């Protein structure tokens, strides 16, 4: 499995060359760029060129990009962005912002754009799915020529629950749209195994992190309550190879370095669990 680190770990501050080099030093082969206000100016051509240079010097690829969930608004801080917003003008603002993200691929190629269908906690309202369908149809016109697939992430709440995401894909028949399996969100929702089995046929990528079952902590794997042997056994059975994308949060501001020091060992432990599950004596599956 490809070792990928999300820059979500550094998202509270501006991404720098040092952060990219630290990701490489922690054993990552690639990064997922987390697009958040103040973290990386994806609208800037010079910032895109800088990122390309940083990645080349670090020997890393850009595996995927996480679309923004909010945008800067002068005087009012971050304003939510949702492709499932029923109000047309606000939905178009979200789509236009995500199109700016897709343009990054003209300078730094990447294969997958991870999207939230909407904010956490939203109900499974048909109006939201209709709005999301219109947004995705439009975004695919820009993503396909760039070779980018769109991956909808399972998010706490009804709207982006695994079963509802799969039903949405089956009903819309959108080509070029798959799913991102988020381990921590699955643990807080239907459970890791049930969520994975529901999403399995459509999986394109992952978000791997831990929690203790009560909050979306984005802990380093093995620091919470997720059953990691089971998680890795499931990932080993995916219909296509999945990257191991660690999406971690600083426990406290300024503690990213402490997290980074653990990651080479964490990657290795997760890979060992996946390899053990893939061997015949490892069972290769958690079914039955």
N, C-alpha and C positions, 0 to 999 in steps of 0.2 A: 504494500500500500504506500502511495506517495505521501511523504511527510510534509504537511502544510501547516503554517501558522497564520491565523487571522490577525490582522493588525488591530482588531478589537482590543487587544491587550494594551495598546498604546493610544486608544481612541480619545482619551481625555486631553490629549495634547497633540501638537502638530507632528505629523510623521516626518522623520528626518532620515538621512543616510545612516546614521548610527543605529536607529531602530531596525532598519533593513539588515544591516551587518550583524546585529545581535540575533535576529531571527536565524540567519545562516549559522552563527556560532552555536545556537541551541539545537542544531541538527536538522533544521527545516530544509527541504529541497525547493520549496516554493512558498509564496504567501497568498493569502486572500486579503485583498484590500477592502477595509471597512470604510464606507463612505459616510462620514459624519461631519457636521459643521465644525470647522476649526481643525479638523484632523488632516484632510488632504483636499486641496483645491482642484478637483477634477475638471473644472471649467477652464483652468489656466493651461495654455499650450506649453509655457515654460515649465510649469510644475510637472506636466506629463513627461516632458523630455528629461527632467531631473530624475523622475522615478525610473525611467528606462535606464539611465546611467547607473543609478544606485543598484538596481537589480543585476546589471551586467557585472559590476564590480564585486558584488556579493556572490555571484554565481547562482542566482535564484531565478525562477520563472514566476510569472503572475498566473497562478492557477485559476483564480476566480475573483469576482468582485461582488461585494454585498451592497445592494442598492440602498440609498439613503431612506430613512424612515421619517426624517424631518429635515427642514431647511432653515437657514438663517432668516430672521425677519427683524429688520432694524427696530430696536426699542422694545421688542416683545420676545426676544430669544427664539428658540427653535419652534417652528410651526409644523404640525404633523403633515406627512405626505402619505396618501393612500391611493393605490390604483383601483380600489373598490369604493371610492367615494361616489355616492349617487349624484351629488351636485356637479354638473358638467364642468363648470369653470375650475373648481378646485381639483377635480380629477385630471383635467387637462394640464394644470400646473404640475401635478405629480408626474404625469407622463413626460412632459417637456423636460423636467429635471432628470429623469432617468435616461432620456435620450442623450443628455449631456454626458452622462456616465458611460453610455455605450460608445461614444466618440473616443473615449480613452483607448479603445482597441486599435485605433488607427495608428497610435504611437507605441503602445505596449499591448501586444495581443494577449487575449485571455479567452477561455472557452465557455465559462459559465457565469451568468449573472444571477445571484440569489436574491429573491424578492419575498417580502411579506405580502400576503394577500390584503391584509389590513392590520390595524392595531390590535394588540392582544386584548382578549376579552369581548370581542364583538360577537353578536349573535349570527346564526346562519340565516340571514335575511336574503331572500331571492334578489332584492334590489342590489345588494352588494356583489353578488355573483354576476349579475348582468353588467354592472359597471366594470368589474374586473375583466370580463370577457372582452368588452370594448377596448379597454386599455391594452390588454395583451395582444389583441389583433393588431393594434397600431404599433406596439413595440416590436413585434416580430418582423414587421416590414423593415426595421432598421437593424435588428439583431441578425437576421439570416444572412445578409450579404457579408457580414463581418465574421461569420462562423461561430456565433455565440448562441448557446442554448439558454433558456430561462428556467430557473428552478425555484418552485414555490416551497417555502419552508413551513413545516408544522409549527404552529405558534399556539400558546395556551389560549383557550377559548373555543367556542363552537365554530366560528367562521373558518379557521384554518386547522381544524382537527383533522387527523389523518383520513378518516372515512369521508369527510366532506371534501377534502382536496381531491381524493381519488374520484369521487362521484363527479366533481366539477370537470376533471380531465376527460372522463368517459363521456360526459354529456356534450362537451364542447368540441371534442376531437381536434384540439389545437396541436399542430405539428411543431415540434421545436420547444415544447414546454414539458418539463418533468418536475421532479421533487427533490428537495434537500431534507435528509433525515437528521433532525436535531435530537441528540440523545437526551440532553437535559430536559428539553420540553416534553419529550415522550415520557420521561420518568414522572413528570408533574401531571401528565394527562392520563392517557389510556394504559400506560405502562410500556416499557421498551419493546417487549416481544410482540404484543398486540399491534402497536404502532408500526413496527418494522414490517410485520407480515402484511399489513394493509397497504403500505407504501411500496413494498419491494419491487413490483414490476416497473415502477416509474422512476426509480432512484437514479439520480445523476451525481450527487455529491453528499457530503455530510457536514454537520457541525458537532464536534465531539467535546463534551464538557460534563462536569459532575455537579451534583447538588445533594442536599440531605432530605429532599422530598417535600420541602415546605416553601422554598423560595428559589427563584431562577438565579442561583449564585454564580454560575459559570466558573466553578472550581476546577482545579487541575484534577484529571482522572486519578482515582484511588483516594481522594480526600473527602469524598462524600459517600452516598449510599447506593450508587448505581452498581449493578452486578456485572462487573467488567468482563469476566469470562463469558457470560451469556451475551453481552453486547458484541464482543469481538467475534464470537461464534456466529452470530447473526450476520454481521457485516461480511464475514467470509463466504456467506451463501448468496450474496447479491448477484443478480444476473449479469452484471458487468463490474469490472474493477472500480472500486470507490476510493477516492483520496481520503486520507485521515486528516481532516481539517480541525485543528484544535482552536476553539473559539473561547478564549479565557479572559477573565476580568481580573484587574489588580485587586487584591483583598483590601488594600488601603492605598491611597495616592502615593506614588513614588516607590511602590514595591514590585514593579515589573521585573527588575533585575533578579529578585528572589525567585519569581516564577520561572524565569528563563533558565536559571541554574538547574532546575529539575527536569527540563523538557527532554533532553537527550535520553535520559533513563526512562522517562514516561513513554516516549515513542517506542523504545526498545521493548518495554514490558507489554505494551498493547500489541505490537507486532508478534511477540512470542505467543500471546494468547490466540491471535488469529491463526498463526501457523499450527499451533497445537490442535485447534478446532478443525483445521483443514486436513489433518492426517487421519487416516482411517480409524486409528485407535482413539482419536480425539472426538469422533462422533460426527463432526462437520455440521451438526444441526442441534438445535434445542428442542425439536419437535418430539412429542411423546415422552 
